[in-house]
Amino acid sequence: MTVVEMSAKPVHLETVNPVDKPQNGVAGLKHWRYDLRSGFMVALISLPFSMGIAMTSGAPPVCGIVSAIIAGFLLPFLGGSYVTISGPAAGLAPVLFAGMIALGHGDLAVGYPRVLVAICIAGIAQLLLARLKVARLSAMFPAAAIEGMLAAIGMMIIVKQVPLFFGQKFEAHEFWEILEEIPARLSAINPQVFWLGAGCLALIFGLSAIPSRVLKVMPPPVWAFLLGTIVARFALNLGPESLINVPEAPLANGIVLPDLQGVINDSTIWVSLGLLAFTLVLIDGTESLATIAAVDKLDPYRRKSDPDRTLSAMGASNLTSSVLGGLTIIPGIVKSTANILGGGRTQWANFYNASFLLGFLVFGRNLINMVPTCVLAAILVFIGYKLCGPKVWLHMARLGKQQFAIFTATVLVTVTTDLLVGIVAGVALKYGLCLWYHIRNAEVDPWAPPGMLTRFIDLFRNPVRRRQYADGVYDLYLERPLVCFNLFHLIREMDRIPADATEVSLHITKHVSVIDHTSCENLFHYLDEYNSGDGKPHLAIQGLDVMRPVSRDKASIRVADRSVSSAA
């Protein structure tokens, strides 16, 4: 049996001592020059993104800006992460739109204030879950199903922009119905709107293919936003129906308040309200934790976010946003990446971003109202493409036909029904796949009584059965299948490693029948994290090489190879 190891060298900013890691709070104010500069750059990105996401959600554009402002003013004081920039979530736009239709009985104006009540409930639930420290439970959702959910969201975002590209309103609101309505609308396309939107979209994709640091700090969508607005203002004659409309005194006249009384009086929507709140908690929490993990990998200072504190911060932000008429709030990978590239070092960059956005809203309303909606639609199509483009499908195909099947099923079910049903379908398929591998490859477990029931519950039980600690070496023995449904047990075990341990060994014994893709990704993440030279003990995984991968990808599902002898 060999030992699997991995090392990674941390990357630090050249201009700052890597030992002096910037901190949030008062201590972070000394980095104000870097955070102020980055906050301005991020605000230029947040402005079009926030308005576009609000429009796709069925809400007034000003509500998207308000959400980003609230997030920026709260997060520096709530902490949890360091360089993530939060605001309205593109991934939740289709959920919110569907919620408005359901809660408003087809009337968006009635539905939006009621959706705010669901956002408020979701925020309270996130605060409670954070107090219970259950952020690690997000690991239970299989990666293939989450990727499928995000791809479906991308497809829905793209399809919902078609009416804005056509310059007209569609009767349909659902994915397949909008596609069916397109042929009937072709003859009534507004050519100025269409070619402006198409030109901005082509510009975004063209600039994205050019490797440039300038384009990373100021992403292509921002250039399209600026140039598209200039062209519309000076070269086209677009009517007010094709432009953004931010009302006068937007903070006084543009804010929508929650309709709690309407929700209480209409008992027919209570079930829909509960399902919407549950979906928001599920997707918002899962995507938030996944985003901060991705941003942590980009952080030049190798700082680690606190998942439970981040979840609490998102809960407080969503609660406040809903009360003030804003959308759901979530960390954004695009804005966070721009913040890092722009030199942002602490959460104060979020604060400065919000300050600039507030200034734009109060003093630049007339300029904002010059922005064509088709330009925002082009930006959102680009965002959707990033979520569901060919690279995503090819990546899932490389993981193996099993993962691809779960991914594809989640996509199809989601666009046909809704996000909650889609993610449930993906999770159910993943559980069935893991159970099949476990039954097929499991040895007789000397620790457990016989019976099929044991096989069913093994996928949820702690895979770590033994622990040993001597002379600074901490050994953990895995003797059950390791899959996404019991991965949080391993996460908890890793959190309990003795502080004075110098070496950690994970022993994958012959009793482990299967390690799924999500768990393999986490194992390799642990190898990278612990062996990065960041003060953590050295980590080795013994026995992983004995298990047989079902595809060529390193993080593929691995099953016990009974033809190979492995030590217990």
C-alpha positions in Angstrom: 0.0 0.0 0.0 1.4 3.4 -0.9 0.7 6.8 0.5 -1.0 9.6 -1.5 0.4 13.1 -0.8 0.2 16.5 -2.4 1.9 19.7 -1.8 1.1 23.3 -2.8 3.1 26.5 -2.5 1.1 29.4 -1.2 1.1 32.5 -3.4 1.4 35.9 -1.6 1.2 39.5 -2.7 4.6 40.9 -3.5 4.1 44.2 -1.8 3.1 43.0 1.6 4.7 40.8 4.2 2.9 37.5 4.0 3.2 37.1 7.7 1.1 40.2 8.2 -2.2 38.9 7.0 -4.8 41.6 6.8 -7.7 41.2 9.3 -11.3 42.5 9.2 -12.6 45.0 11.7 -10.8 48.1 13.0 -7.4 46.4 12.3 -8.3 46.3 8.6 -8.8 50.0 8.3 -5.0 50.5 7.8 -5.4 48.9 4.4 -8.0 51.5 3.3 -6.1 52.7 0.2 -6.2 49.2 -1.3 -9.8 48.5 -0.3 -11.0 51.9 -1.4 -9.5 51.6 -4.9 -10.9 48.0 -5.2 -14.3 49.1 -3.8 -14.7 51.6 -6.6 -13.8 49.1 -9.3 -16.2 46.5 -7.8 -19.0 49.1 -7.7 -18.7 49.6 -11.4 -19.3 45.8 -11.8 -22.0 45.6 -9.1 -24.1 48.3 -10.7 -25.0 46.5 -13.9 -25.0 43.1 -12.3 -27.3 44.1 -9.5 -29.8 45.8 -11.8 -29.8 42.9 -14.3 -30.3 40.3 -11.6 -33.2 42.3 -10.2 -34.9 42.5 -13.6 -34.5 38.8 -14.2 -36.0 38.2 -10.7 -39.0 40.2 -11.7 -38.1 43.1 -9.3 -37.5 46.8 -10.0 -33.8 47.4 -10.9 -33.3 49.6 -7.9 -34.0 46.7 -5.6 -30.9 44.9 -6.9 -28.7 48.0 -6.1 -30.3 48.3 -2.6 -29.4 44.6 -1.9 -25.8 45.2 -2.8 -25.7 48.3 -0.7 -27.1 46.5 2.3 -24.6 43.6 2.0 -21.7 46.0 1.7 -22.7 48.0 4.8 -23.3 44.9 7.0 -20.7 42.3 6.1 -17.6 44.3 7.3 -19.1 44.2 10.8 -20.4 40.6 10.6 -17.2 38.9 9.2 -17.0 35.3 8.2 -14.9 35.9 5.1 -12.2 38.3 4.0 -12.3 39.3 0.3 -15.7 38.0 -0.9 -18.1 40.6 -2.2 -21.7 39.9 -1.7 -24.9 41.1 -3.4 -28.0 39.8 -5.2 -27.7 36.3 -6.5 -28.1 35.5 -10.2 -28.5 31.9 -9.4 -31.6 32.6 -7.3 -33.2 35.0 -9.9 -35.4 32.2 -11.5 -36.5 31.0 -8.1 -37.6 34.5 -7.0 -39.4 35.0 -10.3 -41.3 31.8 -10.0 -42.1 32.7 -6.4 -43.5 36.0 -7.4 -45.8 34.3 -9.9 -46.9 31.7 -7.4 -47.4 34.0 -4.4 -49.0 36.8 -6.5 -51.3 34.5 -8.4 -49.6 35.6 -11.6 -49.2 39.3 -10.7 -45.6 40.3 -10.2 -46.5 43.5 -8.4 -48.5 41.5 -5.8 -46.0 38.7 -5.7 -42.8 40.6 -5.0 -43.8 42.1 -1.6 -44.8 38.5 -0.6 -41.5 37.1 -1.8 -39.8 39.5 0.6 -41.6 37.7 3.4 -40.1 34.4 2.2 -36.6 36.0 2.1 -37.1 37.2 5.6 -38.1 33.7 6.8 -35.0 32.3 5.0 -32.8 34.8 6.7 -34.1 33.9 10.1 -33.6 30.2 9.3 -30.0 30.8 8.2 -29.3 32.6 11.5 -30.7 29.7 13.5 -28.8 27.1 11.4 -25.6 29.1 11.9 -26.1 29.0 15.7 -26.5 25.3 15.4 -23.2 25.1 13.5 -24.6 23.0 10.7 -22.8 24.7 7.8 -20.8 21.5 7.3 -24.0 19.7 6.4 -23.9 21.4 3.0 -21.4 18.7 2.1 -24.3 16.3 1.9 -25.4 17.7 -1.4 -23.6 15.8 -4.2 -21.3 17.9 -6.5 -22.9 16.5 -9.7 -26.4 17.6 -8.5 -25.2 21.1 -7.5 -23.4 21.5 -10.8 -26.7 20.4 -12.5 -28.7 22.9 -10.5 -26.3 25.7 -11.5 -26.3 24.7 -15.1 -30.1 24.7 -15.1 -30.1 28.1 -13.5 -27.8 29.3 -16.3 -30.1 28.0 -19.0 -33.1 29.6 -17.4 -31.3 32.9 -17.0 -30.4 32.8 -20.8 -33.9 31.9 -21.9 -35.5 34.7 -19.7 -33.4 37.3 -21.5 -34.9 36.5 -24.9 -37.8 39.0 -24.5 -35.4 41.8 -23.7 -33.3 41.0 -26.8 -36.5 41.0 -28.9 -37.7 44.3 -27.3 -41.1 43.0 -26.4 -43.0 41.2 -23.7 -43.7 37.5 -23.8 -46.8 35.9 -22.5 -44.9 32.8 -21.3 -42.8 32.8 -18.1 -41.5 29.2 -17.9 -38.5 27.7 -19.7 -40.1 25.5 -22.3 -43.0 27.8 -22.9 -40.7 30.8 -23.6 -38.8 28.6 -26.2 -42.1 27.7 -27.8 -43.2 31.3 -28.0 -40.0 32.5 -29.8 -41.0 31.6 -33.4 -44.2 33.6 -33.1 -42.3 36.7 -31.9 -39.6 36.7 -34.6 -41.6 38.9 -37.0 -42.0 41.6 -34.3 -38.4 42.0 -33.2 -37.2 45.6 -32.5 -34.1 45.7 -34.7 -32.3 48.4 -32.8 -32.8 46.6 -29.5 -31.8 43.3 -30.9 -28.6 44.4 -32.6 -27.5 46.5 -29.7 -28.0 43.5 -27.3 -26.3 41.1 -29.8 -23.4 43.5 -30.3 -22.8 43.9 -26.5 -23.0 40.1 -26.2 -20.4 39.6 -29.0 -18.2 42.3 -27.4 -18.3 40.5 -24.0 -17.3 37.1 -25.5 -14.7 38.8 -27.7 -13.0 40.6 -24.9 -13.2 37.5 -22.7 -11.0 35.7 -25.2 -8.2 38.3 -24.7 -5.8 37.6 -21.9 -5.3 40.9 -20.1 -5.0 42.0 -16.4 -7.0 45.1 -17.2 -9.9 43.0 -18.3 -9.7 41.0 -15.1 -9.9 44.1 -13.0 -12.6 45.7 -15.2 -14.3 42.6 -16.7 -15.7 42.6 -20.2 -19.3 42.9 -19.0 -18.5 46.3 -17.5 -17.0 47.5 -20.8 -20.1 46.3 -22.7 -22.3 48.1 -20.1 -20.5 51.4 -20.6 -20.1 51.2 -24.4 -23.6 49.9 -24.9 -25.1 52.8 -22.9 -23.0 55.3 -24.9 -24.1 53.9 -28.2 -27.8 53.9 -27.2 -27.6 57.4 -25.9 -25.9 59.0 -28.9 -26.6 56.7 -31.9 -30.0 55.1 -31.3 -33.5 56.4 -30.5 -34.8 53.9 -28.0 -38.1 54.5 -26.2 -38.4 54.5 -22.4 -39.8 51.0 -22.5 -36.4 49.8 -23.6 -34.5 51.6 -20.9 -33.9 51.2 -17.1 -36.4 53.2 -15.0 -35.2 54.2 -11.6 -37.8 56.5 -10.0 -37.1 60.0 -8.5 -35.8 59.8 -4.9 -35.3 56.1 -5.3 -34.6 55.4 -1.6 -38.0 56.9 -0.8 -40.1 55.9 -3.9 -38.4 52.9 -5.3 -38.4 50.6 -2.2 -40.9 47.9 -1.9 -41.8 46.7 1.6 -42.8 43.1 2.7 -46.5 42.3 2.5 -46.8 40.3 5.7 -50.5 41.1 6.1 -51.2 39.9 2.6 -49.5 36.6 3.3 -51.4 36.1 6.6 -54.7 36.8 4.9 -54.1 34.5 1.9 -53.9 30.9 3.2 -53.8 29.5 -0.3 -50.1 30.6 -0.7 -48.8 29.3 2.7 -47.5 26.0 1.2 -45.8 27.8 -1.7 -44.3 30.3 0.7 -42.8 27.6 2.8 -41.4 25.8 -0.2 -39.9 29.0 -1.5 -38.3 29.8 1.9 -36.9 26.3 2.1 -35.5 26.5 -1.5 -33.9 29.9 -0.7 -32.2 28.5 2.4 -31.0 25.4 0.6 -29.6 27.2 -2.5 -28.4 30.3 -0.8 -26.6 28.4 1.9 -25.1 25.8 -0.4 -23.9 28.3 -3.0 -22.6 30.8 -0.3 -20.4 28.1 1.3 -19.2 26.8 -2.1 -18.4 30.4 -3.2 -16.3 31.3 -0.1 -14.4 28.1 -0.4 -13.6 28.9 -4.1 -12.6 32.5 -3.1 -10.4 31.3 -0.3 -8.3 29.4 -2.9 -7.8 32.7 -4.8 -6.9 34.7 -1.7 -3.2 35.6 -1.9 -2.9 35.5 1.9 -4.4 31.9 2.2 -6.9 33.0 4.8 -9.8 30.7 5.6 -13.3 31.8 5.9 -15.6 30.7 8.8 -18.5 28.8 7.2 -20.9 29.1 10.2 -20.1 32.8 10.6 -20.5 33.4 6.9 -23.9 31.6 7.0 -24.9 33.9 10.0 -23.8 37.0 8.0 -25.8 35.9 5.0 -28.8 35.3 7.3 -28.6 38.8 8.9 -28.1 40.3 5.4 -31.1 38.6 3.9 -33.2 39.5 6.9 -32.3 43.2 6.6 -32.5 43.2 2.8 -36.0 41.8 2.9 -37.2 44.4 5.4 -35.9 47.2 3.1 -37.2 45.7 -0.1 -34.0 44.0 -1.3 -33.3 40.6 -2.9 -31.5 37.6 -1.5 -27.8 38.2 -0.8 -25.0 35.8 -1.6 -21.2 36.0 -2.1 -20.4 36.5 -5.8 -17.5 34.8 -7.5 -17.1 37.4 -10.3 -17.1 40.4 -8.0 -14.9 38.7 -5.4 -12.4 37.8 -8.1 -12.4 41.4 -9.3 -11.9 42.5 -5.7 -8.8 40.3 -5.3 -7.3 41.4 -8.6 -8.1 45.1 -7.8 -6.0 44.8 -4.6 -8.8 44.5 -2.0 -7.6 43.0 1.3 -10.4 43.0 3.8 -14.2 43.3 4.1 -13.9 47.0 4.1 -13.7 46.8 0.3 -17.4 45.6 0.5 -18.1 48.7 2.6 -16.5 51.1 0.0 -18.3 49.2 -2.8 -21.7 49.9 -1.1 -20.7 53.6 -0.5 -20.0 54.1 -4.2 -23.2 52.3 -5.2 -25.2 54.6 -2.8 -23.6 57.6 -4.5 -24.4 56.3 -7.9 -28.0 55.7 -6.9 -28.6 59.1 -5.3 -26.6 61.3 -7.6 -26.5 59.3 -10.8 -30.1 58.3 -11.3 -30.4 60.1 -14.7 -27.3 58.3 -16.0 -28.6 55.0 -14.8 -31.9 55.6 -16.6 -29.9 55.8 -19.9 -29.0 52.2 -19.7 -30.9 49.9 -22.2 -32.4 46.8 -20.7 -30.9 44.7 -23.6 -27.4 45.6 -22.5 -28.1 44.2 -19.1 -29.7 41.2 -20.8 -26.4 40.6 -22.7 -24.5 40.6 -19.4 -26.9 38.1 -17.9 -26.7 35.8 -20.9 -22.9 35.8 -20.4 -23.3 34.9 -16.7 -25.8 32.1 -17.7 -23.3 30.8 -20.3 -20.6 30.6 -17.7 -22.9 28.4 -15.6 -24.1 26.0 -18.4 -21.6 26.3 -21.2 -19.9 23.4 -23.0 -17.0 23.4 -20.6 -19.3 22.5 -17.8 -20.8 19.5 -19.7 -17.4 18.3 -20.9 -16.1 18.5 -17.3 -19.0 16.4 -16.0 -18.6 13.9 -18.9 -14.9 13.4 -17.9 -16.0 12.5 -14.4 -17.7 9.4 -15.7 -21.1 8.4 -17.1 -22.5 8.1 -13.6 -21.8 11.7 -12.6 -22.9 12.9 -16.1 -26.2 11.1 -15.7 -26.9 12.7 -12.3 -25.9 16.1 -13.7 -28.1 15.7 -16.8 -31.1 14.5 -14.9 -30.8 17.4 -12.5 -30.7 19.8 -15.3 -33.7 18.4 -17.2 -35.9 18.0 -14.1 -35.0 21.5 -12.9 -35.9 23.3 -16.1 -39.0 21.3 -16.5 -40.3 21.7 -12.9 -38.4 23.9 -10.4 -35.1 24.0 -8.5 -36.2 22.2 -5.4 -37.6 19.2 -7.3 -34.5 19.2 -9.5 -32.1 19.1 -6.6 -34.2 16.4 -4.8 -34.1 14.3 -8.0 -30.3 14.7 -8.2 -29.8 13.7 -4.6 -32.1 10.7 -5.0 -30.2 9.5 -8.0 -26.9 10.0 -6.2 -28.1 8.0 -3.2 -29.2 5.1 -5.4 -25.9 5.1 -7.2 -23.9 5.1 -3.9 -26.1 2.4 -2.5 -25.6 0.2 -5.6 -21.9 0.5 -5.4 -21.9 -0.2 -1.7 -24.0 -3.3 -1.9 -22.0 -4.6 -4.9 -18.5 -4.0 -3.4 -19.0 -4.2 0.4 -17.3 -6.9 2.4 -19.0 -8.5 5.3 -18.7 -5.9 8.1 -17.5 -7.5 11.3 -18.7 -4.5 13.3 -22.3 -4.5 12.2 -25.2 -7.0 12.3 -26.2 -8.5 8.9 -29.1 -7.2 6.9 -30.0 -4.9 4.1 -31.0 -2.2 6.5 -27.4 -1.8 7.6 -26.4 -1.1 4.0 -29.0 1.6 3.7 -27.9 3.5 6.8 -24.2 2.9 6.3 -24.2 5.8 3.8 -25.1 8.2 6.7 -23.0 6.8 9.5 -19.5 8.1 10.5 -17.0 6.3 8.3 -14.3 6.8 10.9 -14.3 3.9 13.3 -11.0 4.1 15.0 -8.6 6.9 16.1 -5.1 6.6 17.5 -2.7 9.4 18.7 0.9 8.9 19.8 4.1 10.9 19.5 2.4 13.6 17.5 1.0 11.2 14.9 -2.8 11.1 14.6 -4.3 8.1 12.8 -7.9 8.0 11.5 -9.2 4.7 10.2 -12.1 4.8 7.7 -14.1 1.5 7.8 -17.4 2.5 6.1 -18.2 3.9 2.7 -17.3 7.6 2.3 -19.9 9.5 0.3 -21.4 12.9 0.3 -24.2 11.8 2.7 -21.7 11.1 5.6 -18.9 13.4 4.5 -19.8 15.9 7.3 -18.6 13.3 9.8 -15.2 13.3 8.3 -15.2 17.1 8.2 -16.0 17.1 12.0 -13.2 14.6 12.6 -10.7 16.8 10.8 -11.8 19.7 12.9 -11.0 17.7 16.0 -7.3 16.9 15.2 -5.2 17.5 18.3 -3.6 21.0 18.2 -0.1 19.6 18.8 -0.3 16.9 16.1 2.5 17.1 13.6 1.3 14.4 11.2 -2.1 13.0 10.3 -2.8 9.8 8.5 -6.1 8.8 6.9 -6.3 5.0 6.5 -8.8 3.8 3.9 -9.2 0.2 5.0 -10.6 -2.8 3.1 -14.1 -2.2 4.6 -14.5 1.0 2.5 -16.6 -0.1 -0.4 -16.9 3.2 -2.3 -15.7 6.8 -2.2 -17.8 9.1 -4.2 -16.8 12.0 -6.4 -17.7 14.7 -3.8 -15.7 13.0 -1.1 -12.7 12.4 -3.4 -12.7 16.2 -4.2 -12.7 16.9 -0.5 -9.9 14.4 0.2 -7.7 16.1 -2.4 -8.7 19.5 -1.0 -7.5 18.4 2.4 -4.2 17.2 1.0 -3.7 20.6 -0.6 -4.7 22.5 2.5 -2.7 20.5 5.0 0.5 20.2 2.9 0.6 23.8 1.8 3.1 24.9 4.5 0.6 27.0 6.3 1.3 25.7 9.8 -1.0 22.6 9.7 0.2 19.1 10.3 1.4 17.0 7.4 -1.4 14.8 5.9 -1.1 11.5 4.2 -3.9 9.3 2.8 -3.1 5.6 2.8 -5.1 3.1 0.7 -6.7 5.5 -1.8 -4.5 4.1 -4.6 -5.9 0.6 -3.9 -9.4 1.6 -4.8 -10.3 1.5 -8.5 -11.5 4.7 -10.2 -14.4 4.4 -12.5 -13.2 7.1 -14.9 -9.9 8.8 -15.7 -10.5 11.9 -13.6 -8.5 12.1 -10.4 -11.6 12.8 -8.4 -13.7 10.1 -10.0 -15.8 7.6 -7.9 -13.5 5.0 -6.5 -14.7 1.5 -5.6 -13.1 -1.3 -3.6 -11.0 -3.6 -5.9 -11.5 -7.0 -4.3 -8.8 -8.4 -6.6 -6.2 -6.4 -4.7 -5.2 -7.2 -1.2 -5.2 -4.2 1.1 -4.4 -4.0 4.8 -7.1 -3.4 7.3 
